[in-house]
């Protein structure tokens, strides 16, 4: 498991939208960061490895209390299977219970593809759900659609189920 780290993509301008990536797999996190850079993302990317650290980041609690270094994200890329006592579902529940994060766009990026996982993620407020391993064209299309639709739901459990190999 990797330590939390930040990867500045673009100029680091504080007016740029930040992406918070929550994934305990350093391999998956590096791959997502690489693909975002390759696609020309100008966002700053912050990466944390647990649900607890994601909530601390979003709440602005130590060690993430310096908002100049750790600005609020416009996009949350969230794995569901996280170590510790708070999994991705717990992060979703916490975020959607906070009025300050009503406009935070959440894309679940997980290898959990069963129908119940998709439905639960959407019920808890995910804007989109993509299954690992990611199909990069689909991933980039979802990002563009979310940007065009200002964070509206761009996926549905039914559409995502038909596009994913699922069980259950």
N, C-alpha and C positions, 0 to 999 in steps of 0.2 A: 504494500500500500504506500502511496506517495504522500509526502507532506503537502499541505495546502500551498498553492503558489499562484502567482498572477502572471499572465502573459499579455503584454500590451500589444494589441494589433492596431496599426494605424499610428496616429501621432500622440495618442494619450490625452487628447483634448478632453477636458472635463465635461464639455457639452455633448460628447459622443455618448450614445447609448451603450450601456454595459450589459454583457451577458454573464449570468452566474451559472456555471456548470457544476452540478452536484452529481458526482460519480466516484465510487470508491476504486474503480479500475483505472489505474494510471495509463494502461494501454488504450482503453476506450477514450479517455479524456484527451490524450495526446492526438489520437486519430481525429476526433471531433475538432480539436483546435486546428490541426493541420488542414482539414477540409474547409473550415471556415476561412482560414487565411487564403487557401487556394482559390476560393470562390470570391475573394476580394472583400471580405468583411472588414469594415473599418472600426468595428467595435473593440473595446477593451474586453478581455475575458478574465473572469475571476473563477478559480476552481477550488472547491472544497470537497472533502471526501466523506462527510457524514451528514446525516440529517440535523444533528445538534449544531454542527458548525454552520450549516446553511441558515438555520433559524437565528443563530448569533449574528451572522453576517447581515441578514435582512433587518434584524432588530437594532443593529448598530452597537452591539455589545462587544466588549473586549474579546479578542484582539482586533476587532473590526470597527471600532468606534471612531476612527478617523475617516470621515466621509470624503475628504480630499483623496485619500488613498484607496478607499473602499466605497465608491459611490453606489447608490441604489441602482439595481438593474432594471432594464426594460423587458428583459427576457430571461426566463429561468428554464434551463435544460436540466431535467430531473430524472435520475434513475430511481426506480422503485425499491430495488434491493440494496439497502445500505446497512453497514454495520452499526452497532450501537442500539440504543433504545428507541430511536426515532427513525423509521423507514421513510420512503418517499411518500407514502400515504399520509403519514404524520406531518410531513412538511406541507403537503397539499392542504390538509385540514387547517394547519396553523396559518398559512398564507391567506386562505380564503376567509378566515375569521378576523383578519386585520383590515379595517376599512382603508388604510393607507395603501393597500396593495390590490385594490379593486381592478386596476388597469394593468397589473403585472401579467404578462403573457407567459403561460406555462406550457412547455412541450415536454411530455413524458417520453423519455428515450430509454427503453427497457427490454430485457430479454424475456420478460413475463408477458406472454401473448395470449393467455387463456381469456375467454370471453368475460369471465368475472373480473379479471384485472382491468381490462379495457373499460368495462361499464363502471367499475368503482372509481377509476381515475377520472372519467368524465363526470360522474356524479359529484365528485369532490372538487371539481372546478378546473380540470385540465382543459386547455384550449385545443390540444392536439396530442396524438399518441403515435409514436413510431417504434417499431420493433427492431431490436438489434439482431443480427448485424444490420446496420443502416444501409439502405439504398440511397446513395448520396444525391441522385437526381430528385428523388421523392423528398428527401430531407430539405434540400434547397428550395424546392417548390413550396413546401409548407412554410418555410421562413418567409418567402416572398408573399405568399397568400396572407399570412398573419400580418405582415407589414401593410399590405394593401387594404386589409379589412380592419385595421386598427385593433387587432387583438380578439376579434370575434372568433367563435369556434369555427375551425376550418376542417375539422374532422368530426366524425360521429362514430359511435361504437359499431354501427351497422356497416358503414363504409370501410372503417378500419379492419373490421372482421373479415370482410370480403377480400381485402388486400393483403391480409396476413395469414400465414399458416397458423391456425389456432386449434386448440383442443377445448373440450368442455362444452 
